[in-house]
Amino acid sequence: MPGRAHYLALLLIKGACGRTPYSWGRETGGEMRLRMLFIGAIAGTAIAILLFLVRGTQTVDIDLHMERLGLLQQIGNLDDRLDRAVVLETTSALVASRKTRTELTAEVGDKLDALEEGRLAFRGLSPGVDAALDQFQEKIGDKFGLAWDFESQTSRGMERMIRSVDSVPFYIGKLEKLSDDQALHQILRSLQYAITTYAISPRPSDIVTGAVEQRSKELEEIEGNFGTEFQDASKRLRGAVNDVIVDKTDLVNLLNDFLTIPTVTSLQGVEEAYNDYHESRVAVANQYRIWLAAYTAILLLMLALLGLRLAKSFRDLDRANETLEEQVKERTADLSQALKNLKESQAQLIQSEKMASLGQMVAGVAHEINTPLGYARSNSSIIRGAIRDIRGVCEAQKQAIELLGSPDATDQQIAEALENAARVEDQIQSLELADELDNLLNHSEFGLTHIGELVQSLKDFSRVDRTRTDLFDLNQGVESTLKLATNHLKKGIEVVKKLDRLPEIECSPSQINQVLLNLVTNAAQAIGDKPDGRITIHTNALNNGVGIRVIDNGSGMTPEVLEQIFDPFFTTKDVGGGTGLGLSISYKIIQDHHGRITAKSTPGVGSEFIIWLPSKQPESEDGMEPIATEALAAATA
Amino acid sequence: MSDTSQASVLFVDDDPGILATMRMLFRGRYKTHFANSGSEALQIVREQPVDVIVSDQRMPAMTGVELLRAVRGVNENIMRILLTGYSDLTSIVGSINDGEIFRFVNKPWDNEELLQCVALAVDAAKISASIEPLPEETLEAAKPAGHATRILVMDDDAGMAAKIQDILGPEFQVSGATTLAAAVDQLESDDVAVVISETRVQSTPVTSLLGKLKLHKPELVSVILTERTDAHSAIELINQGQIFRMISKPLHDSQARIAIKSAVRQHQRLSHAPQLTKRYEVAESREPVANKATEGLLDRIRGFRSRLRTSA
């Protein structure tokens, strides 16, 4: 029963919660605690009611009931045996029978105590039982009282009667000696027999009593026929018989008094009262049983409702799970799309950073190229015009010379031609002009050479390479990078190169050049308008590789800035001044080359970037991310 | 020719090749001066009369824009031309707003065009040198009394005119136009002093419209108010539109107020001395006008100028 109750309680708790597990999580802590408290109270009440009802049904203890009935029966039996012992005692003054009665009395005493108190106690069960018990105790008390009287009274009466009875054979023997009359002998024998029977009967029947009286009367009737001795003896005999009858009657009356005390009835009264009590208890228990049944039915009903509710919850849960899976699929698809987009935009960002740094470089290079291109082109057209002028001089002079050599020419014609030639020459100043043109051509040549160098640097800078296994002299990279970065360095920044002889290293030259350009550009920007700006570039062979240091005496960086410079999108430049990817890409390039890049800086003093690159790349690494090289190649092609 | 032969032109470039070429190209045309740095050029400007200065942008120590700004401070009458191989947007905008330059010439250049451009500049310089500079009080007095100065805003955003009105205050009467046609209508009927325009209105570039307006209504001053532009269109705007200022969106109250007020003053100056408009002559666009609608509008502009003449 308690197990079942526990189970029911559990179900009750579940039922009272009445929610799918989904809705639980949405509550605040306070609501949750209140709810749990409420549920606990309901469950506790339900269990208490159940226990109360179960206890109500258990008030009737059948074993105890049977034991109590047994006790009553034992008491009845003992009473009966006590009666019989008393009766027996009245007939035979045997010590044994007295002893039995004493034991019985003690036993009855115990049982009576058991009625009053102890496990089987009747006292206090109900007022009816108490009343019946009181009555019974009273009767049994009377009976014991009588029994004690009886004992003292009977012992005397008994002795007297026994004496009288004992005297009867003496007188009968005397009478038989006095007469041989057969009829008399018959009567005497009958009398003896009758008196013995009478004496030993606990309660002599009327027949026995009548027989004794009859024989005594018959003896009286015939005693006149005999002598005085006989008559005297006969009278004594009859007197003894009378004594016996008198004593016996007293004893019988005493016995009757004893036996007629209604212990049995009052015991029955107790039993009846107890039975009434028991019946009422059974009735109450039955009532409880009915209530319990009803209560259980209600609980079962609630259980069924809970089951339905639970089933519904599970159905909802299943449905939710299905949609959840779909949602998860959708979200996953969205997320992977977002990831793809992110990767694409990251690639685009890296690309745009490359384009931005390239753009800055192109800006400088465009200016560097356009200036000599501008004057070289302009010079060409100037020279064309000048040649036209010189041709005019030549033609005039040629004409004069032809006229000089011609036999047909008049002096006048020759003089005019010479004068014309001199005038034209005077206008043009052809020799001076030729000097000027020479000068222009020198400039043009210089400019074209400069253009050629720039184009060569671009080619060097953007060496299209997809592997890191190219052997590259880093000093060459420094030279071409510096040539391209000239525009940033123009504002009077001094560049100091301290280039040691370097072993050629395996690397992607265009990527390393990109890093160098980035560092030099940053250094130039850090110097800004500061006078006496200086960028120093050291290269040296170091630890199975090469080391490069780019040192500037620019604005420097605070430790906070220094910490973040290799992070993507970190920039100290104004909006539009840079994407903030330059150093992070440089970092990645050097990492890809299994090298190291670090930076030191002091605000107001300057910064130093230190790169180390190994001379050989691990063999397992084949190919590199081609974006940088492709972008450079595309932009500079 | 006797006039211009005495004109003096200063060339500034850090590349001696450029200077040598200029010496040859302008030999016998003008009195030429050469400087290979900004500071040297400034010294020449201070010591000698100079009518036109042609400067490179990218030079060590002092950029072309910085130099031109300084030159303008020394002598406002010197016409300023930038000759450069490459310039970022910042320096172009700087050359417009700070340098108030006449032309922006890209390297490599065309000799004839450069000669023509310098010739125009020399003419303008000679004329403006002959005009006495106006004192500010005269300009103030020249303001038509009781009339708020008219300003036209050309922008796709109809609310821009109201914003500018707020910034300027009741002294000015700001009206808006969201299409070129509406703008031309207003220009036709009203006496507009300053046009404030986006670079594109209804996705049509305004450069040629501004250029034509400048040709036919030279005292009109234009200010570009733009969200974004590129170097190429900025150069077109200065060369073919003679824009007076270029300011960027979003509007900064004080910046816009200063730019627009100086544009209004410029308009008053030009109205007072129409000869000065030569200083702001536009170059004819080399690119053919592709847009038929724009063509129609330009015809209308030509038309309304002649009508103004007849009505005057």
Contacts between the chains, C-beta under 8 A, distances in Angstrom:
chain1	res1	chain2	res2	distance
A	363	B	86	5.1
A	363	B	88	6.4
A	364	B	86	7.6
A	366	B	85	6.0
A	366	B	86	4.2
A	367	B	57	8.0
A	367	B	58	5.3
A	367	B	84	7.1
A	367	B	85	3.6
A	367	B	86	4.1
A	367	B	107	7.7
A	368	B	85	7.2
A	369	B	85	7.2
A	370	B	85	3.1
A	370	B	86	6.4
A	370	B	106	7.4
A	370	B	107	4.0
A	370	B	108	5.8
A	371	B	13	7.6
A	371	B	15	5.1
A	371	B	17	7.3
A	371	B	18	6.3
A	371	B	56	7.5
A	371	B	85	4.9
A	371	B	107	5.7
A	372	B	15	7.3
A	372	B	17	6.0
A	373	B	107	7.0
A	373	B	108	4.7
A	374	B	18	6.9
A	374	B	21	7.8
A	374	B	85	6.8
A	374	B	107	3.6
A	374	B	108	3.8
A	374	B	109	5.8
A	375	B	15	7.4
A	375	B	17	4.4
A	375	B	18	5.1
A	375	B	20	7.2
A	375	B	21	4.0
A	376	B	17	7.8
A	376	B	108	8.0
A	377	B	108	4.8
A	378	B	21	4.8
A	378	B	25	6.3
A	378	B	108	7.2
A	378	B	109	6.8
A	378	B	111	5.5
A	378	B	114	8.0
A	379	B	21	5.5
A	379	B	24	7.4
A	381	B	111	5.0
A	382	B	21	6.9
A	382	B	24	5.0
A	382	B	25	5.9
A	382	B	111	7.1
A	436	B	24	6.1
A	439	B	20	6.1
A	440	B	20	6.2
A	440	B	21	6.7
A	440	B	24	5.9
A	443	B	16	7.2
A	443	B	17	4.1
A	443	B	20	4.9
A	443	B	21	7.0
A	444	B	17	7.6
A	446	B	17	6.5
A	447	B	17	5.1
A	487	B	58	6.4
A	490	B	58	6.6
A	490	B	59	7.4
A	490	B	60	4.7
A	491	B	60	5.1
A	491	B	61	6.3
A	492	B	60	5.1
A	492	B	61	5.7
